[in-house]
Amino acid sequence: MISSPPKLRDELEVIRGMDDIPLIFDPVTGNYHRITRAGEVVLTYLDGTRTRDDLVAFLSRADQDRAAALSRQIDTFLAALDRSGLLVGSALPDKPQDGRRVRTSMLMPRIILTRSLPRLLEPVAVLLRAVPALLPVLVAVLGALAGYAFGLHTLFTATPPPQDLAGPAFLIATGVMLLYVLLHESAHALVAQVLGTPVRGLGIALLFYFMPVAYVDRTDAYRFKGRGGRVLLAMAGILMDGWSCALSGAVALNSTGLVHDTAALLLGMQLLMLIINLNPLMPSDGYTALEAATGLTNARGRAFALLRHTARRQELPPHLANLSTAARRGHMAYGLFSAVYVCLLAYAMFHAVPVTVDLALSAVGR
């Protein structure tokens, strides 16, 4: 139990973010902490002048029958703030060193390549803000749908497949695909810039510690309240891929030889990436868009937390214990399916690496 009068750290920022949800932003860690609206009210009294007992007495003055329950709730709330390092005197999290470029997370260390992307995109964002918001959205969506349809038609009906998958076309297609991925991530960053929540950086994440994937840090999107904007932010990369797919299809349809084989391989890679990006069993763009559209927050994290606590026979924390039985079962089912899928994906990727290396070596040898 916290003995001294609790007080929020001065540098913290309390905001209303996504879906008008109260959030505490910690500039030391860059993290956002979600709280309830009742918790937001309690925060206004954490000025260091009231003890824990004073808070209980003050907040229960209109309903003494609820004093015992309120006392437990305040203890839980203050303990959560203390664990997160948000109170004066709490154990503060380690402050990131200025310019730190490597961050680690479960199965995916991340390396920041540049933090200057917002500055580069701002001139384009200014132009997009000057036109009716619906116009660029319609153009992007319709163009992407047409691009995917054209790409599928080109790949499966209008152009012969590559004759040699291990030829130079494989290496060239891989290089061009990296450029397409950069465009994909830049699309996310551009939408974030237009919405006024710039990305924190562009980098590379190592999935399972060996498979490189590009990413942009969209953490500050929590500040944007509207669901529509957050869905668009999540889907921006997929929409850009549709336009890139149209470009690859046009090249494949109007070329022969090495250029044709390269474009045809690119189409196959792009359509495979579409399936991966829409897969809700991974922390994909499709999953993020689904969360934004439904108003869920960190459903995946709650699912895996439920699995861990259940497997270890540990008492559930309040935010999990308060879930309804149906919601708890749904989260656990999703967590189980996701865990099995990740294991299968890791197995397939580890076995695919030697094949990919052999293809690359064969292409170089030619």
N, C-alpha and C positions, 0 to 999 in steps of 0.2 A: 504494500500500500504506500502511496505517495504521501509523505509526512508534511513537507513544506507546501505553502500555497502554490498550486499549479499555475504556470504561465507559459503561453506559447512563445517560442523564439521570435524575436523582433523581425527577423528577415523573412519569415514565412508570409506567403500571400494566400488569402482565402478568396476563392473566386466561384462564380457559377459557370460551369462548363457544359459539356455534352448533356443534352436533354434537360438543361437547367439544374444539373446535379451539383451540389456543393463539393468543392475540391480544395485541398490544401496543396499548394505548390511549394516544394522545398528547393530553393536555388542552389543549395550545397550539393545535393545529389541529382537535381534535375528531375526528381520523381513527383508524380501526382498521387495524392492519397484521397480516396473517395470517402466521404462521410455522409451520414444521414442528415435530413433537415433538422431533426431534433438535436443532433450533434452540433450542427451549425449554430443553433441557439446557445448551447452550452459554451461554445468557443468564445462568445461575446463576453462571458463572465470570467474567462481565464486570464485575468489581468494581474495576477500575483497578489491581490488584496483579499482573496477569499480562500480559506482552507477547504479541504474536501468536505468536511462536516458543514461548513458554512454554505457550500453549494447545495448540498442535499436539503438543508433547512430552507434555503431561499427558494429553490425550485419546487419544493413540495408544500409550500405554505398554503396553497389553495386546495390541497387534497392530501391530508395527513395519512389517509388510509394507504396511499401509494408510496409512502416514504421508504419502506423497506425495499420494495421493488426498484424504486428510483435509485436507492443507495447502491444496489448491485449493478445497475446499468451504468451509473457514473463511474464506479470502480472499474468496470470492464472497459469503458471508453477511455478513461485516463491511462489505464495500463496499456491500451493499444497505442495511444499517443506517445507514451514513454518508450515502448519498444521500438517505435519508428524514429525516435530521436527528435521529436517535435516539441518537447517541453524544455524549458530552461532547466539545466542540471541533468538532463537525460544524456545517456551515452551517445555522442554524436557519431553519425556514420563518417567514414573516412572521406575527406574532401578530395574530389578528383584533382589530380595535378593539372595545371594549365596546359592545354594542348595535348592532353592524353589521347592517344589514338587507338588503343586496344581495350576493348571491353569483353568480358567473358559472360556467357550464360550457358544454361544446360544444353549440351550437344552443339553449341554454335558460338564460338568466339567471333568477335566482330572487330574489323580493322577499318578505322575511318581514313578515307583517302583525301577528302577535301571538305572544308566547311564553307567554301565560297559560292556554292551553287545558288543560294538565295539571291546573292548580289547579281549574279549573271542572269537570273530569270526575271528579276524585277521589271526590266523594260518591257518584256513580253506580257507580264502580269498586268502592267499599267494599261496596255492596249486592250486586254481582255476585260478588264473592269469597266472599260468605257463603253462596251456594247451590252445590249440586253443579255442577262445571264443565260436565258434559255437557248439563245442562238448558238453559241459555241458548243453547248451540251448536245443539242440536236445534231449538229454537224458531226461531232465526234462519234456519237452513238450510231447514226445511220451509216457513216463512213466505215466504222469498224464492222458492223454487221455485213455490209456489202463486201468488205475486204475478206472476212472469214468465208463467206459463201463463195466468192471468186476463188479463193485459195483452195478450198475443198474441191471445187469443180475442176480446177486446173490440175491438182495433184492426182485425183482418182479417175478422171475421164478425159482430160484434154491434153495430157502430155505424158510421154513414156517415162517410166522410172529410170533412175541412173543405172548405167550398165555396170559400174564398178564402184562399190561402196567404200573400198579401201584406197581409192585413188586420191590425187591432189584435191579433188573437190571436197573431200571430207575436211581437210585442214582449212581450206578457204571458207567453207560454210561455218566451221566452228569459230573462225575469226570474225566473220560478219555477224554471227549470232551474238557475240559479245557486244558488238555495237548496238544491235537491236535491244539487248538487255539494258544497255546504258540509256537508250531512248525510253524504254519502259519505266525505269526508275526516275528519269527526268520528268516524265509525265506526272507521276505522283507528286514530285517536288513542285511542278508548275501549278497544279491545282491547290496544293497547300499554300503556295505563295499568293495566289489569287484570293484565297479564303482568309488571308492574314495570319496564318499559322505556319511560318516558314519551317522547312526541315532543318534539323540540326547538323546534318552532314550526309555525304555520300560515301559509301564504303563497300567492303566485301565481307561477307560472313562465310565461315567455313562450316557447312552443314556436316554433322558427324565428324568434325575436325579435319576433313580432307576435301570435301566437295565445295568449290567456291561458288557463291551466289551473291549477286549485287543486291544492295538494299539502300534505302534512304531512311533516316531516323525521323519518323513522323510523330514522335511522342507528344509534341505540343498541339496535335490535332484534338486532344482532350478539351482544349479551350473553345473549340467551335461547337456551338449549341445545336445547330440544325442537323437532323439525320440525313437529309438529302445531300448536303455538302459532304458529310463524312462517307456516305455511300459512293458518291462520285470520286472522292479522294482515293478510296480503296480500289475502285474499278478503273482508275485512269490508266494504269499500266496495261491492263487487258485491252482497253479501247485503243491505245497506241499500237499494241501488237496487231490489231485488226488491220490498221493502215499499213503496217510493215508487211503483213501477210499479202495484202494486195500488191505491194511492190514486188515481192518475191514471185508471186504468181504471174505478174506481167512480164517479168524477165524470163521466167521459165517458158512461158508461152511463145515468146518471140526470140528464142535463141536456140543454139545447138551446141553440141560438144561439151567442153568443160564448163562454160557459163551455164548451160542448161542443167547439167548435173549438179552444179553448186546450188542453183536456185531451187531445184527439186528437193535436194537434201534440206535446204533451209525451210521449205514449206513443211516437210515432215517434222522438223525440230520445233517449228512454231506451233503447229497444231498439237504436238505432244505437250508443249509448255502451256497451252490453253487448258488442257485437261488438268495438269498439275496445279495451275494457278486457281482453278475453280474448285479444287478438292477441299471440302470442308473438314476433312479429317486431319489436315495439316494447318499450321498457322499461315494460311495462304491469303491471297487477295480476296478470294471468294468467301472465306471464313470471316475475314475482317468486314466485308460488305454485309454479310448476314448479321453479324453482331451490331453493326451500325443501324441497319434497317429495323431490327427488333428492339433496340435499346438495351441489349445485354452488355455486360461489362466483364471481361475476363472469364467468360464461361469455361474456356479451356483450362485456365488455371484452377478454377474451382473444381472442375472434374478430376484433375490429377491430384489435387489436394484431398478430395474425398477418398480417392483410391488409396493414397498413402496412409491416411489416418485409419481407414478401415482395415487395411492389410496389417498395420502395426497395432491394431486394437487400441488406438489412442482416442481420447475425448475430443470431440469436434469443437473447433473454435466457434464463437457465436455466429459469425457470418455464414457458416455452413450448417450449424445446428438449427438455425432459424428457417432453413429451406423447407418447403413442404415435402411430404413423402414422395409425391409424384416428381417434383423438381429434382430431388436427390437421386431418385432412380434414373431419371433422364440424364443427369450429369454423369452418373457412374457408367451408364451404358455407352454414352459418347466417349468417356475416358477409356473404357476397355477397347472399343472399336479403334480408337486413335492409337492406343498403345500397340495393339496387334499390327495395325497398318504400318506404324513407324518401324517396328521390328522387321516386317517383311520388306519394307523399302530399304532399310539398312542392309539386309541380307542380299537383296538384288543388286544394290549399288556396289557392295564390296566384291561381288562376283562379276560385275560388269567392268570394273576397272581394268583387269588384265586384257579383256577383249578390246576396250577402247585404246589401251596402250599399243596393242598389236596392230590395230587399224592405223594409228598415227605413225608407227614405225614403218608400216608397209607403205604408207603414202610418202613418207620422207625418202624411203629407199628407192622410190621410183623417180 
